[in-house]
Amino acid sequence: MHEQLMTALRQDLQAANLSYTEREPLAAHTTFRIGGPAAFWCVPRDVAQLRATLACCKAHAVRYYLLGNGSNTLFADEGFDGVVVDLRELAPPVTAVTQGDKVALTAGAGMTLGHLCAEAQQRGLAGLEFACGIPGTVGGAVYMNAGAYGGELKDVLTEVTFLDETLNLRTLPVTELAMGYRTSVFEKNPSWCVVSATVSLQPGDATQILAQMQDYLQRRKDKQPLEWPSAGSTFKRPQGAFAGKLIEECGLRGFTVGGAQISEKHCGFVINKGGATCADVVALTEEVKRIVREKTGFVLEREIRVVR
């Protein structure tokens, strides 16, 4: 971003009383711990500030990236020459509305799934147990239709409120969100920004719900390399197979490029063993894709988002 544009954007952000930092290290804000600096880093505190921040970006034709918990994102080593908008402050208290024999919980896009799952459990509401260990935010979970242990967000989601490309606040039912395996309408419309989401849950026994959540969390701890920085499952599940099993069968357990490694604990994960770069991860995943395709015929697709 050239200096004249940076100055103009800086002045507009200041005039709108919007907080920001410059040259913010993105490695500090992703679970992979990888990525260069963002030209601008903005943290809107509410929907009005979010709209104003995005309006500034649009007014200067500056590209922006909407970031939640950074758990599925790999930023380039050179960073992001634009505005990264941290949505984690968009997390007002959960609201609950009884609808017949179910209860609708509405949560802000910046709330972590773990927090929402805890709210559901404490209220004795079942249906979100599968999501308790997914390390993303509500907004990120909507964006990629997050799922685990046989459940997906679309199974309980009823509607989503978002800012569209003209910064108008809209709400769409789940039937109009094109939610599929690790995708949604928001992936096809990256300028749309999730503000909140509503899930419909059924009353259950809080003790049993907690036990199920603890079981899922323990399974994650036992099977996944949670002790290392990573972005979770690196590849999408190919139809008719499992990515981790294919990678293991190809003899790639522990395969390393620079500081990036196929986890020895779970081959579906690429981990940062220390000092890994975006280039390391991309090179490793491309080589894994090539070897798996040659040896098995399956074509792997990265689940993690590489942002340049």
N, C-alpha and C positions, 0 to 999 in steps of 0.2 A: 504494500500500500504506500503510495508516494506521500511525502510530507504534507503537501497542500491538502490532500484528502483527509489525512489524519487530523490535521488542524481543524478543518471544518467539522468533522465528526465529533471531535473533542469539544468544540464550542457548543454544538447542539446538545450533546449529552449533559454538559454543565448547565446550559440554559434550562433544560428540562428537569434539572436537579436529580439526575440519575447517577448512581454510583458506578464506578468502573475502575479498572486497573489496566495498565499497559504492559505488554511483554510478559504476560502471566504464564508460568511454566505449566503446560498441560499435563505433563507426567504426574504432577501432584494431584490431579483430579480424575485420573482413570485407574481402574483396578489393575491394569497392565503395568502401570508406572512407566509409561513410554510416551514420548511426544515432546516436540519443541514448544516454543512460546506462541500464545495467541496475541495478535496485534492489540486487540481489545478484549477484555473480560468483563461482562456485565452480569449483575445479580439483581434482577427485578424482585421486589418484595410483594407485589400484588399484580393483579391483571392490568390495572391502569398503567403501572410502570412497565410491564411487559409490552403492552401495546405501544407505549411511547418509545421504548427501546427499539422495537422492530420498525416503527415509523421512521426513526432516525436512520436506521440501516437502509431502508427503502428509499428515503429521500436522497441519499448519496450513492445509491446503487452499490452498496457495500454488502458482500455476501456474509451470511451469518449461519451459525450452526447451533442447534438446540441441544443442550446437554443435560442429562439427568445425573444418574450416579456414576456414569462413565464405566459401566460394567460390561459393555458390549462394543466398546469403541477403541480403535487403534489410531492415534493421531500420527501424522507424518513427523519425521525427525526434524524437518525444517519448521514445523509448527503450522499454524493456520493464519493466513494473511487476511483476516477479517475479524468479525465479532463472534465470540463464543458466548452464548447466553445460558447461564447457569440457572436452571429452573427449580432448584431444590428448595428455594424459599417459598414456592407456591404450594404450601402444605398447611392450609387452614384446618381447624378441627374437623374430624369426620362428622357428617350428619347422617342420621338414621330416620327412615320413614317406613312405617309398617304398611305393607300392601297385601291385603288378604292374609294368606298363611305364610308369607315371606317378608323379609325385611330388606329394604334397599339402603345400602351404604354408599355415600358419595365422598370421594377423597380427591384432594388436589393432586395435580400432576407431579409435584415435587416430593410427595410423600413416598417413602420406601415401601415396597411390597411387604417387607417384614413388619413394619409398623401397622399397615392395614390388616395384615393377618392377625397380629396381636389384638387389635381392636375387635376383630370378628370373634376371636376366641373368648375374649373377656366378656363379650355380650352374649356368648353362647350361640353363635351363628356358624353354621357349617357350610362348606362348599369351597373355601379358599385354602384348605389344608395343603394342597399340592404346591402352592406358591410360596410357602413360608420360608424356603431357603433360597429363593431366586433373588440375587443381589441387586436388583434394579429398582427404579421408581415406577410409580403408577403410569406416568406418561410413557416411559420407555416400554413398559409391559404392554400397553395398548398398541404402541407403534409396531412392535414385532410379534404381537399375540403370544406373549411369553407362556411357556408351559413346562411341566415336569410331571413324572409319575402318572402318566395317563390323563392329566388334566391340562386344559388350556384356558387362558383368560376368557376367550369367547364363550366358554361354557357357562359363565356366570355374569358376564358383562351385559348390561341392558342399554346404556347410552353413553355418549361422550360429548363433552362441550369443548369447543376449540375456537381459536382465532383462525379465520381463513386467510387467503392470500390478500384480501382487501382489509384485513384486520377487523372484520365484523365477527362478533361472537355468535357462533352457531352450535346447535345441538343435533346430533344424528343418532338414530337407534342402531343397535348392533347389526341389524339386518342390512344396513346401508354402509357398513364399514369394510366390506370385502375382506373379512378376516380369514386367513388361511394359515398354513404351516409357516410360522415365523414371519408373517407379513400382514399388512392391513392397507387400507386406503391411504393412511398417512405416509407410508413408504412411497407411494406413487404421487403424493402431494407434499413434498418436503417443506413447503412454505407454510403449511398448516401447523399450528402449535396446540397441542393438547393442553387444556386448562384443568379439566377435572373428568372423572369417570365414575359411573355408578354401577355397582354390582348387586345382584339379587341373591340373597342367601336364605337358607332355611334354618329355623330354630333347631338346636341340637343340645347335646350334653357337653358343657364346657370342659369337663374333665376328659371325656373321650376325644374331643377335638384337640385338646392340648397333647394328649398321648399320641395321636396320629401325627401331629406336627413334630413332636420330639423324635418320633420314629423316622420321619423323612429327613430331619436334620442330622440324625446320627448316621443314616445311610450315606448322606452327602459327605460327612466327615470321614467315614470309613473308606469310601471309594474315590473321592476326588482330592486333587492336590491343593487343598485350601490353604496350605502353609506357604504357597508360592504365589507371586503376582501373576494373574492371568485374566483373560476376558471370558472365562467360563468355557462352555463347549465351543470349540473353534470351528467345527464344520456342521452343516445341516445334516440331518439323517437322510441318506439316500433311500429311495423307495426300495423296499425289499432287503435292506441291510442296515447295519449300524456302523457309523464312521469309525468309532474307536476300535471295533473288532476288525474292520478291514485294514486299518493302519497297523494293528498288532500282527495280523496274519502276514503282512508284507515285511515283517521284520524291522519295523521302524520305531519300536519302543526305545526311548532315549535318544533318538536321532536329533542331532544338534547342528544349528547354524549360528555362529557367533554366541550371543547370550540367550538365544531362544532354543527351547528343547521340547520335543514330544515327551510329555510326562511319563515317567516310568511307572507311576501309580495308576494312571488312566490315560490311555492313548488318544482319547478324544480331546485332550487338553494340550494346548501349547502354553508353556510357562516361561516366565522371565527368570532365568537362573542367576541373573545379575548383569546389569549393563546391556541388556538386549535393546536393540534399536528396532524401529518400525521396519527398516530394510531387512533386518535379520528375520523377523516374523514373516514378512511377505515372501522372502526367498525360501524359507523353510516350508511354508504352506504350499507354495507353487511346486516345490520338489515332491512333497508328499502327494499332491494331487496327480502329478505326472506318474509317479511310481504306482500308486493305487490304480490308476486308469490302465496302465500297461499290464499290471499283474492280475487285475480282477475284472476289468471292464467297467467298473463303477466310476462315475464322474462325481467327485466331491465338490461341494460349493461352500465357500466360507460363510459362516454365520456372523462372525464379527464384522463390524463396519470399519473399513479403512478410510480415514478422512485426510485428504491432502490439501 
